[in-house]
Amino acid sequence: MLGWLDCLGCLWLDCLFLSSIVIFFCRAAIEYEKKANIELVEQRQSMEKNLVSMAREVEKLRVELSSSDNRPPWSAAAGITVLYVCYCLV
């Protein structure tokens, strides 16, 4: 027959076993979150690079458009609008 000290020892071992399982799963969760965070940082950096390159391309197009003639860029769009309105009225 087991004495009360033996039961306490079994409970202690059970608690130790369960705590080691909890620690294992917590470590696995932390590693998963680290990996996910690293991937998100890399994705953000890639998106930032794409945004910077798009901004450069827009600036190049603005310069090209403004240097193609001496008119301001909005005057060409106004002419297209007038032609479109005249076409719709006919």
KEDOVO-823498 format. One record per residue: residue in one letter; residue number from 1; x, y, z of N, C-alpha, C, CB in turn; chain. Coordinates in steps of 0.05 Angstrom, whole numbers, plus 32768, in hexadecimal, padded with zeros to 4 digits. Glycine has a CB too. Layout:
// KEDOVO-823498
[r 'a',NUM,[X,Y,Z],[X,Y,Z],[X,Y,Z],[X,Y,Z],'A'] ...
END
This chain:
// KEDOVO-823498
[r 'm',1,[8011,7FE8,8000],[8000,8000,8000],[8012,8019,8000],[7FED,8000,8018],'A'] [r 'l',2,[8009,802D,7FF0],[8018,8045,7FEE],[8012,8057,8006],[8012,8054,7FD3],'A'] [r 'g',3,[8027,8064,8010],[8023,8077,8025],[801D,8092,801A],[803B,8078,8038],'A'] [r 'w',4,[8017,80A5,802A],[8010,80C0,8021],[8028,80CE,8014],[8004,80D0,8037],'A'] [r 'l',5,[8040,80C7,801E],[8058,80D3,8012],[805C,80C9,7FF5],[8071,80CC,8022],'A'] [r 'd',6,[8056,80AF,7FF0],[8058,80A5,7FD5],[8044,80B3,7FC3],[8053,8087,7FD5],'A'] [r 'c',7,[802C,80B8,7FCC],[8018,80C7,7FBB],[8021,80E3,7FB5],[7FFD,80C7,7FCA],'A'] [r 'l',8,[802E,80F0,7FC9],[8038,810B,7FC4],[804E,810A,7FAF],[8042,8118,7FDD],'A'] [r 'g',9,[805F,80F6,7FB0],[8074,80F3,7F9C],[8069,80EF,7F81],[8087,80DC,7FA4],'A'] [r 'c',10,[8054,80DF,7F7E],[8048,80DA,7F64],[803B,80F4,7F5A],[8032,80C4,7F66],'A'] [r 'l',11,[802E,8103,7F6B],[8022,811C,7F63],[8038,8130,7F59],[8012,8129,7F7A],'A'] [r 'w',12,[804E,8130,7F68],[8064,8142,7F60],[806F,813A,7F45],[807A,8140,7F75],'A'] [r 'l',13,[8072,8120,7F3F],[807C,8117,7F25],[8068,811E,7F0F],[8081,80F9,7F26],'A'] [r 'd',14,[804E,811A,7F15],[8039,8121,7F02],[803A,813F,7EFB],[801D,811A,7F0C],'A'] [r 'c',15,[803D,8150,7F10],[803E,816D,7F0B],[8057,8174,7EFB],[803E,817C,7F26],'A'] [r 'l',16,[806D,8167,7F01],[8086,816C,7EF3],[8083,8164,7ED6],[809D,815C,7F00],'A'] [r 'f',17,[8077,814D,7ED1],[8072,8144,7EB5],[8060,8157,7EA6],[8066,8128,7EB5],'A'] [r 'l',18,[804A,815F,7EB2],[8038,8172,7EA6],[8044,818D,7EA1],[801E,8175,7EB6],'A'] [r 's',19,[8054,8197,7EB3],[8061,81B0,7EAF],[8076,81AF,7E99],[806F,81BA,7EC9],'A'] [r 's',20,[8083,8198,7E95],[8096,8195,7E7F],[8088,8195,7E64],[80A7,817C,7E83],'A'] [r 'i',21,[8070,8189,7E64],[8060,818A,7E4B],[8057,81A6,7E45],[8047,8177,7E4E],'A'] [r 'v',22,[804E,81B5,7E59],[8046,81D0,7E55],[805D,81E1,7E4B],[803B,81DC,7E70],'A'] [r 'i',23,[8074,81DE,7E57],[808C,81EC,7E4E],[8093,81E6,7E31],[80A4,81E6,7E61],'A'] [r 'f',24,[8091,81CC,7E2A],[8097,81C4,7E0F],[8084,81D2,7DFB],[8094,81A6,7E0C],'A'] [r 'f',25,[806A,81D3,7E01],[8058,81E0,7DEE],[805B,81FE,7DEE],[803B,81D8,7DF6],'A'] [r 'c',26,[8062,820A,7E05],[8067,8226,7E05],[807F,822E,7DF5],[806B,8230,7E22],'A'] [r 'r',27,[8094,821E,7DF7],[80AC,8223,7DE6],[80A6,8220,7DC9],[80C3,820F,7DEE],'A'] [r 'a',28,[8096,820C,7DC2],[808E,8208,7DA6],[807E,8220,7D9C],[807E,81EE,7DA2],'A'] [r 'a',29,[806C,822A,7DAD],[805C,8241,7DA5],[806D,825A,7DA1],[8046,8247,7DBA],'A'] [r 'i',30,[8081,825E,7DB3],[8093,8275,7DB1],[80A3,8273,7D97],[80A6,8276,7DC9],'A'] [r 'e',31,[80AD,825B,7D90],[80BD,8258,7D78],[80AC,825D,7D5F],[80C9,823C,7D76],'A'] [r 'y',32,[8093,8254,7D60],[8080,8259,7D4A],[807B,8277,7D46],[8066,824A,7D4E],'A'] [r 'e',33,[8077,8285,7D5C],[8072,82A2,7D5B],[808B,82B1,7D51],[806A,82AD,7D77],'A'] [r 'k',34,[80A3,82A8,7D59],[80BB,82B5,7D50],[80BD,82B2,7D31],[80D4,82A8,7D5D],'A'] [r 'k',35,[80B8,8299,7D28],[80BA,8294,7D0B],[80A5,82A5,7CFC],[80B6,8277,7D05],'A'] [r 'a',36,[808D,82A6,7D06],[8078,82B6,7CF9],[807F,82D4,7CF9],[805D,82B2,7D07],'A'] [r 'n',37,[808B,82DD,7D0F],[8093,82F9,7D11],[80A9,8300,7CFD],[809C,8300,7D2E],'A'] [r 'i',38,[80BC,82EE,7CFB],[80D2,82F2,7CE7],[80C7,82F3,7CCB],[80E7,82DB,7CEA],'A'] [r 'e',39,[80B4,82E2,7CC5],[80A8,82E2,7CAA],[8099,82FC,7CA5],[8095,82CA,7CA7],'A'] [r 'l',40,[808A,8305,7CB9],[807C,831E,7CB7],[808E,8336,7CB3],[806A,8323,7CCF],'A'] [r 'v',41,[80A5,8336,7CC1],[80B8,834C,7CBE],[80C4,834B,7CA1],[80CF,8349,7CD3],'A'] [r 'e',42,[80CA,8334,7C97],[80D5,8331,7C7C],[80C0,833A,7C68],[80DD,8315,7C76],'A'] [r 'q',43,[80A7,8333,7C6C],[8091,833B,7C5A],[808E,835A,7C5A],[8077,832E,7C61],'A'] [r 'r',44,[808F,8366,7C72],[808C,8383,7C74],[80A3,8391,7C66],[808B,838B,7C92],'A'] [r 'q',45,[80BB,8387,7C69],[80D2,8393,7C5C],[80D0,8391,7C3E],[80EC,8385,7C65],'A'] [r 's',46,[80C6,837A,7C34],[80C2,8377,7C17],[80AD,838A,7C0D],[80BA,835A,7C11],'A'] [r 'm',47,[8097,838D,7C1C],[8082,83A0,7C13],[808C,83BC,7C14],[806A,839D,7C25],'A'] [r 'e',48,[809D,83C3,7C27],[80A8,83DE,7C29],[80BA,83E3,7C11],[80B8,83E1,7C43],'A'] [r 'k',49,[80CB,83D0,7C09],[80DC,83D3,7BF2],[80CB,83D7,7BD9],[80EE,83BB,7BEE],'A'] [r 'n',50,[80B5,83C8,7BD6],[80A4,83CB,7BBF],[8097,83E7,7BBE],[808E,83B5,7BBF],'A'] [r 'l',51,[808F,83F0,7BD5],[8083,840B,7BD7],[8097,8421,7BCF],[8078,8410,7BF3],'A'] [r 'v',52,[80AF,841E,7BD9],[80C4,8432,7BD2],[80C9,8431,7BB4],[80DE,842C,7BE1],'A'] [r 's',53,[80CB,8419,7BA8],[80D0,8418,7B8B],[80B8,8423,7B7B],[80D6,83FB,7B83],'A'] [r 'm',54,[80A0,841E,7B85],[8089,842A,7B77],[8089,8449,7B79],[806F,841F,7B83],'A'] [r 'a',55,[8091,8453,7B90],[8092,8470,7B93],[80A7,847C,7B80],[8099,8478,7BB0],'A'] [r 'r',56,[80BE,846E,7B7D],[80D2,8478,7B6B],[80C8,8478,7B4E],[80EB,8466,7B6D],'A'] [r 'e',57,[80B9,8462,7B47],[80AE,8460,7B2C],[809A,8476,7B27],[80A2,8445,7B28],'A'] [r 'v',58,[8089,847C,7B3B],[8075,8492,7B38],[8084,84AC,7B34],[8063,8493,7B50],'A'] [r 'e',59,[8099,84B1,7B43],[80A7,84CA,7B40],[80B4,84CC,7B25],[80BD,84CC,7B56],'A'] [r 'k',60,[80BF,84B6,7B1A],[80CB,84B6,7B00],[80B5,84BD,7AEB],[80D8,849B,7AF9],'A'] [r 'l',61,[809E,84B1,7AEE],[8088,84B6,7ADB],[807F,84D3,7ADC],[8071,84A3,7AE0],'A'] [r 'r',62,[807E,84DE,7AF4],[8077,84FB,7AF7],[808B,850D,7AE9],[8075,8503,7B14],'A'] [r 'v',63,[80A4,8507,7AEC],[80B9,8517,7ADF],[80B7,8514,7AC1],[80D5,850E,7AE9],'A'] [r 'e',64,[80B3,84FB,7AB8],[80B1,84F6,7A9B],[8099,8505,7A90],[80AF,84D8,7A96],'A'] [r 'l',65,[8083,8504,7A9E],[806A,8511,7A94],[806E,852F,7A93],[8053,850A,7AA5],'A'] [r 's',66,[8079,853A,7AA8],[807D,8557,7AA9],[8092,8561,7A95],[8083,8560,7AC5],'A'] [r 's',67,[80A6,8551,7A8F],[80BB,8559,7A7D],[80B3,8554,7A60],[80D4,854B,7A83],'A'] [r 's',68,[809E,8545,7A5B],[8097,853F,7A3F],[808C,8557,7A31],[8082,8529,7A3E],'A'] [r 'd',69,[8080,856A,7A3F],[8078,8583,7A33],[8078,8598,7A4A],[805B,8581,7A26],'A'] [r 'n',70,[8075,85B0,7A42],[8077,85C6,7A56],[805C,85CB,7A64],[8080,85DF,7A49],'A'] [r 'r',71,[8047,85BD,7A5C],[802E,85C1,7A6A],[802E,85B3,7A85],[8017,85B6,7A58],'A'] [r 'p',72,[801E,85BD,7A97],[801C,85AF,7AB1],[800E,8594,7AAD],[800D,85C0,7AC6],'A'] [r 'p',73,[8014,8580,7ABE],[8009,8565,7ABA],[7FEA,8564,7ABA],[8013,8553,7AD0],'A'] [r 'w',74,[7FDD,8576,7AC8],[7FC0,8575,7ACA],[7FB3,857F,7AB0],[7FB6,8584,7AE2],'A'] [r 's',75,[7FC0,858E,7AA0],[7FB4,8599,7A88],[7FAD,8583,7A74],[7FC6,85AE,7A7B],'A'] [r 'a',76,[7FBD,856F,7A72],[7FB8,8559,7A60],[7F9F,854A,7A68],[7FD0,8545,7A5E],'A'] [r 'a',77,[7F9C,8546,7A81],[7F84,8538,7A8B],[7F6B,8549,7A86],[7F87,8531,7AA9],'A'] [r 'a',78,[7F6D,8563,7A89],[7F56,8574,7A84],[7F4E,8573,7A67],[7F5D,8591,7A8C],'A'] [r 'g',79,[7F60,8572,7A54],[7F5A,856F,7A38],[7F4B,8555,7A32],[7F72,8571,7A28],'A'] [r 'i',80,[7F54,8540,7A3E],[7F46,8526,7A3A],[7F2A,8528,7A45],[7F56,850F,7A48],'A'] [r 't',81,[7F26,8535,7A5B],[7F0B,8537,7A67],[7EF9,8547,7A54],[7F0C,8544,7A83],'A'] [r 'v',82,[7F03,855D,7A49],[7EF3,856D,7A37],[7EEB,855D,7A1F],[7F02,8586,7A2F],'A'] [r 'l',83,[7EFD,854E,7A13],[7EF7,853E,79FC],[7EE2,8528,7A03],[7F10,8530,79F1],'A'] [r 'y',84,[7EE4,851D,7A1A],[7ED1,8508,7A22],[7EB6,8514,7A25],[7EDB,84FB,7A3C],'A'] [r 'v',85,[7EB4,852C,7A32],[7E9A,8539,7A36],[7E8E,8540,7A1B],[7E9D,8552,7A47],'A'] [r 'c',86,[7E9E,854B,7A08],[7E94,8552,79EE],[7E8A,8539,79DF],[7EAA,8560,79DD],'A'] [r 'y',87,[7E98,8523,79E1],[7E90,850B,79D4],[7E75,8501,79DF],[7EA5,84F5,79D7],'A'] [r 'c',88,[7E71,8503,79F9],[7E58,84F9,7A05],[7E41,850B,79FD],[7E5B,84F9,7A23],'A'] [r 'l',89,[7E45,8524,79F8],[7E2F,8536,79F1],[7E26,8532,79D4],[7E37,8553,79F5],'A'] [r 'v',90,[7E36,8527,79C3],[7E2F,8524,79A7],[7E1C,850E,79A3],[7E48,851F,7996],'A'] 
END
